[in-house]
Amino acid sequence: MTAPHKHHACPVWIGWLLLNPLRRLLQDPRKILAPCVRPGMRALDFGCAMGFFTLPLAELVGPTGRVYAVDVQDGMLDQLKRRAARRGLSGRIFIRRCGHEDFGLQEFEGAMDFILAFAVIHEVPDVQRLLAAFHRALKPGGTLLIAEPKGHVDGPAFEAEVRIAKETGFILRTTPRVGCAYAALLAKQ
Ligand SMILES: C[S@@+](CC[C@H](N)C(=O)[O-])C[C@H]1O[C@@H](n2cnc3c(N)ncnc32)[C@H](O)[C@@H]1O
C-alpha cells in the first residue's frame, strides 16, 4: 500500500475558477483588504495562486508599497506574472516560489506590515510552523488576516487555527465578515 500524499495544494485549474468575477460578490478583495492595508506598506500574499487578492493588494499599497506573492506552484505564479504585467503592477509585485515544507519566508524577517493567508492554511500540513514563520516575518504590530472557505474547513478546525496563532504570539483583533468563509485578523504583539 502506498502512503497517502501529505501535500494537498489545489490544482492549477482551480486557480482559474478562483479568478471568477462572480466571486467578488461574496469576497470583494478591496472590501476585505482595505481595513488592513495602507499606501506604502510591505505586504505578503501567501498561497497567492493567480492573484485574485494580489492585484487589489498591490493597488492598495500604491506605488511606494510592495507586495510579495508566494506560492508553491509555478503554474499559478506564471499566470500571476502575466496578470500583473497586464495591469501595470509588475513593479510592485515580487513573486517567489516556495517549497511545500520550506515556506521561503526567511528573507522577510521582521519586515512585513501585513500578511494575507486566504484559503491556504488548510493545505499546509504543519500549521504551527507556518504561523510561526508568519510571526517572524511581521514587524511588531503587523497584522495577519487568515481566512478559510466554509466548504473546506469547518468552524472547529478554523478555531483550532486561531488557537495555534494565539499560542504562537498573535492576538486576535477582529473576526471580519467574509462571505462563505471564516476569517480572523490577528496582530503580532
Ligand atoms: C485554494 S488556493 C487559494 C488562492 C488564493 N489565496 C485565493 O484565495 O484566491 C490555495 C493556494 O495555496 C497554494 N499552496 C498550497 N500549499 C502551499 C504551501 N505549502 N506554500 C505556499 N503555497 C501553497 C496553492 O498552490 C494554491 O495556489
The ligand as an ORCA input file, in Angstrom:
! r2SCAN-3c Opt
* xyz 0 1
  C      -7.254     27.450     -2.645
  S      -5.889     28.325     -3.295
  C      -6.202     29.950     -2.682
  C      -5.553     31.002     -3.532
  C      -5.768     32.461     -3.117
  N      -5.265     32.728     -1.802
  C      -7.213     32.842     -3.233
  O      -7.919     32.879     -2.209
  O      -7.656     33.094     -4.356
  C      -4.519     27.796     -2.313
  C      -3.171     28.193     -2.879
  O      -2.175     27.880     -1.896
  C      -1.065     27.310     -2.543
  N      -0.321     26.464     -1.581
  C      -0.638     25.245     -1.111
  N       0.309     24.800     -0.261
  C       1.236     25.777     -0.195
  C       2.486     25.923      0.512
  N       2.965     24.967      1.314
  N       3.191     27.052      0.341
  C       2.708     28.054     -0.474
  N       1.565     27.964     -1.173
  C       0.837     26.854     -1.033
  C      -1.646     26.537     -3.711
  O      -0.682     26.318     -4.722
  C      -2.774     27.461     -4.153
  O      -2.349     28.370     -5.131
*
